[in-house]
């Protein structure tokens, strides 16, 4: 055999670049290599960058500055598996940097990352792609991108991966995603709960904890709770609680159970297995505050169901909750207070807390923690609602001071709850008086000014409950509480408006308050509310009517009706009918107006004002103008001296004078001066001359009394001496009559006599009352005419005079305005025909008082419209 000849190696082709090994020590150089077309260089560059990024946050920021992110995103879809894997690993690490996250969102790489979760990809790619998504999903915008690009389904599939890191990253990402409701709904559709429950069986605590946290979120939805029960999830949770070695999972497990206990089905499921007792044991005996807190929360959520409350009460849950109130942890105190609030729906529990629980809750009201105060106030609010004994216990435990102090809390919930407790207490008069003694009205000022509608509502309701006494209302007024209360009437919130109206109704209980409320515009606001079908309520109507009852002039003008309980007082004036929404001018403004062709305004005033300024300074010699009230006053003094000369003639019951009084439009002053002239012809006595001299001196003193030329002089309504005489006469002559029917008849004849006497129906058109009223307006230089000066009166004049005099002597009658100048009085008399009938109860019957055609006659009202038609 011949010797083999060794072949020489062939040299490489001349057009091929010889391999070059480079060792780089600069990250910038490696970043440049990411643009290489060679797969081996790309793989090695990515591997080097991955190791560099692992070393810390500063390196990640350096890579971002060097522009490594953008070329790396292109490598996520590279054909070479190694390059693609290494690039994914880099993004898994880089995505923990916030600036990188922001850039990745802008580059819209989410779809490329999600693609790496495909089943055919390597486990390593799954691990880092899921890590990248877990880091990205911490921000809302990225969550939306992951969800919209279908990332949820592959993540759920990876929960069954054999690799624990993949499971951990996937469940962490899912936990972040399910914070959004839409993601939770999709999770149910994808049947993810069985896979999540399987994670509880793993040996890795971090995975178990993330799984429990995820379940804690998704079980807020009823459908998810049902799926959890169907997959024996409740049993699995109870086993975790029973395993001491898993005590680091107990907090989150209790949180999930708390959600599940909202359904009665869960309670039924765990009750036979002793799960309920276990839950109470955790709450009472655990030394870990968070476990106690979550156990109390579980009780709270379960207690919203009536059957659950019954079961808890049987297990004496109240003792456990009282124990938790003494915890040193504020979170536990809050949770226990909330649980007590929920258990209050059970009457047995409510009674238990009367001796144990309420004192501790009052102590919590003094806590420095605002949330603790709010929770304690909520518990007390529920405990005292419809339970006077608990309200008394709270007051006895020095709760009033603590509650009033809570009204100045920084948390709206605490203020609203404290106000509710005070309202519940104020139902009992002794407690209300105690509350009032603690300056409650001043404490309510801040809540009334609050911008929170719940606080406004509860504060207004507290005012309604505590302002039942005159002193309390005066305190509210003096504290400046009426202004914000009136403003609450303008609220767009129905409950605020209703409670403010309620408070307004209570505050309008006395005349000074009602007057002040009207001055602040409450009447106008309430009228506007009641004109709206959607905004009005029963309280707004009641408040408006109550304010009107203290402003009878407006009430009669608007409604045309005054009941027997509406007592006409001095200063009342009948303006005539006005439409709803129309402003009624004050009496002073009406008095200062020049006379016009409008209907005369009738004034009732029995007060004698020694000084009454004139509406005009012209014609100072006139003794019938309002500026000359002194002459009227002197006339009143003379009339008072002469009133003993009045007597009632037998049978008629009509007042007469020894000297005839003219029935023309002259007032009392004119009548008396005429009498004086007549007396002077016979020879005036010395005493009479002295009287005249006194009057002249008094008249000369008028400018001094009025403060002549003073622009800010006090105004008085016009006096009405004739009406004063009427009041005196009916008081002395009619009031002593013991029979009410006879009183009414005699008063009717008296009113008719003063207003022109009996007028037959057929002669009614000849009764020239219009001219008489016009003369009075001209003489008085005003549209306002005192009722006593009218000597020729038609229906509405007589009806008003009858009502005014009847009210003075306690005869109950109403005043009703009709059409076309009609008005009448209605009285109620007992039906005497039933007297003597055994077992018969006398019934009141309504009569119209005839003041025109047959004065003193009473017309029985059977069919109102028909009887009124026949009468008029």
Steps between C-alpha positions, in 0.01 A plus 500: 500500500632837409542778760208742531574857414343760739280753327565864572204707640335716247524871573166682557350678207632845446152663524425364852581708813723321746334437844576769755477458876438831683495558873294811584498669838252778413118458506472755221700275268276203574188709442637582153534128436119462540470629144723224363350264241692203648290280730799388707606857571140598587466206738828575673426876517160429657656262748754762603233770534284265711786442746569875508133584571484246785759694696267787599266787418781732395602261222140485375493878483836495315368258240198725451726801445713305252190426292501123556122465539393575146731251320416239763126528424574395143678190626186376677374377164837377370501169311779355712361346821815579700496867403128519575548327836785729608313815397194386700721437803633857476149647490396291799771678698478848344123531542538561873639846416227765475666690216539179301131421560403837362711451188367148445143632508592760241667238279189278531688175556229335712379283216855369435546415869164323522597296192787354703244328724406257220503130609778407256745747654764395753433517873772763535323725251173443690670596822644830384211598275259453794745691722499786252117505498488480881723806524309687232154421645569705810383808306147556373585583137702182464216297655269627230750410228554148638126438530408643161773299324380172648764449767265360766433161341865390448579618856223278640638208299846556646359457854529128426865526393742260671739788565430685829647826370258498208213437742614777730536757220171402340292519819665831592404645164145365531473651849589840357257461211197398707502829684295609199136384491504411132796268552320329789198433281721350227680288759169337594427425134843337461433278805823603672395426860587124492853583381540767768377260771759243385770753580398482867633142504846600387793494741605855422353753749543797264284330238238404758491856632453649152226246427317595822534871421357440155209304648446780751440740210291283268271372779358850530278381212216265586556278194862442600394405852259244357779354282728484802243297695437269204872421483525427876696816554340572840618163635849572375499838676379349827782242482752780463358665812522172689867450404728680744797465266316721251444784745662744257203436268228539763454875451426472128297181543276680750459783251370257236269331749369841603387559141348154471301544821292769332306207352282295727603189302855533634376533857294184459806327355741579783258485795482117525877465479563741788639764269301775668643423842844486347444845355394642839795329667739670256338835574519465877817301567746595230783728600552625146306825447446446128346158565266649758417784263418270206300268725293798614455606139377151419243530776398843370437380146318188614282697743331689217285189450219453761555126530873549547435752777276248672771232484765742625277602790455136595880466501526806732700700250428816705747397771771451240436844348506674837838336565630630166396854591772487766773414248802726479484493121289775342414286198356232728296760692359631173412152375336407833295822501384431146403146600296635792327738257402205280385286794275782627233386256444211741296617800663251735845629408383858541384430854823315586710805412296717740728416794801364313613684193350847526746620771795373293366667185468831682864472602591442135328830413783667691771328289757704309436283195222655291410168336454339842269785604299462181454125544405539868248772415347276232460217751337734753270639230373152419479398866289802599265498200150401619645394836442754781679283759822506298464875444470547875799272560709707259401820681571351842843389380605863447429463130343841435825693545692254283231511228487879491880509475477253211286755310826689441676191357691519171312199360152555360390150597586558864304827505195346334501200736542717811210720388288188454571383857409843638178493298414157643566627851294817455182298458496472882433835667744460792780412259402785269526748785838353591618537140376860487700581812818401314473787248385268222379776268841661482660159435263443205609816318797337330303191380226728365764683293649171373516429127423131559130426441491217755640728771257777400208260517590354840580843648165640387324198648680557831379859500146373445538261794660742746334835419170403661529763775492878480838527674662258253360689204626828640843344547494384138403849387760674716769258379428588137355161417191621317690636198666168397176317577310722259770448238458122527147545366661580164684166493452275198516196729151375592593381848682821590204704380255280691692512829562875467125548448436286808735717706336809355158371608626449856674839515189682380325400823509850646441840344847660545668203331243491223550872442878458482468204261273704275754783508768254386285395204384159625138566407589591141726196459237265643237647273725442201567140613130427543425624149725219367345154484838329516659710776220547750443265794265470795737689727549789257122541482465477879786747556349744251158479667654547843688808385180626341321450833740758640447724197122496478483796265689303235309181577162666451614670181632175354256241627190709570445314825574547869401222737369543851853433628639788291457785748508843338735731687577868477671589174301254289400638161285365221666589170261292291567188299851449359629220280761247621848638448386862528677708763288663769640839593551579870238716670741792531562511124126479432429784744755725334346450154277771353129411473403334174202333337598159636291321765533647852737313731323427829704539818429351843677683782377546857825650623511869568824651376569833662737589217448387144693669219306612192536355153520853371581835659225685314183637659614490860169649610309182411409293804410190300839438335744241639741770604243640741451194715504719808156637422381144451660405828331783680175394341564150630553640849171686477327194362640293784349743749169498318485125449299454819214680320468210253236239571323222314132563433275214594420253228733646233827473685630794295721764658364856518629832627321761702607739223453359150818405312504573125544196270677693230864467413609727785730348757457522875701815524265683264195370682628620834596842369148542365364411841727761656367769268148409596588517867664842461170656393354404839802643674826320548588424859833566657598135495424473128720804427783341696469181291528694176798691633672173592441367149642814338811478716541132413459579130773763522727238656466254207803621301716469811380145572544391139846650470410748230720474196660175619534258204534187718192553720317187610190411303172393660195356325197733487291488816129423492322653802156391382611138485646538851155607615346200323737267682418656835127483438488136387732403786278658764162424346528178295777308672297452823222322305527130584320355198733482201219511247358813661848654501531442124155644429557813710847556350360462147235767571765724651727468192209563264396811697854642478524427128177660383233276647273243339499506117218309325610300197284701262658827618857381501580681174384829657745469790763759405795353684747564216465877527548479876824300463628742234437794733694328776795433268499864396480626858771262619717564194567129480361173370521358855174548690462398869203269533346707781464805276279318251136581573356356181635154445418219259550124552878493526518806728247354741650151493844637587365715785301205635808274494722766661255565785414130544869423545526770765233336717578135423219409262633240257418587141661480159528763231442391142549711186267440210468644151380849403560667836330226696637382834338329794558352843442139594445381856457153649225431753407177670183333379268544799226287344688189614502611865337255731538209257669219689836411348479786248815705450436866416647582161617845388316659210623786280301820457545817294452822698269744321638853538305666215146388432386375841783586740540237766335222301694172473469302177582134536742363239381165368602518137765773490463616141121493502468672839752771408320560171166543677654725763667744263 
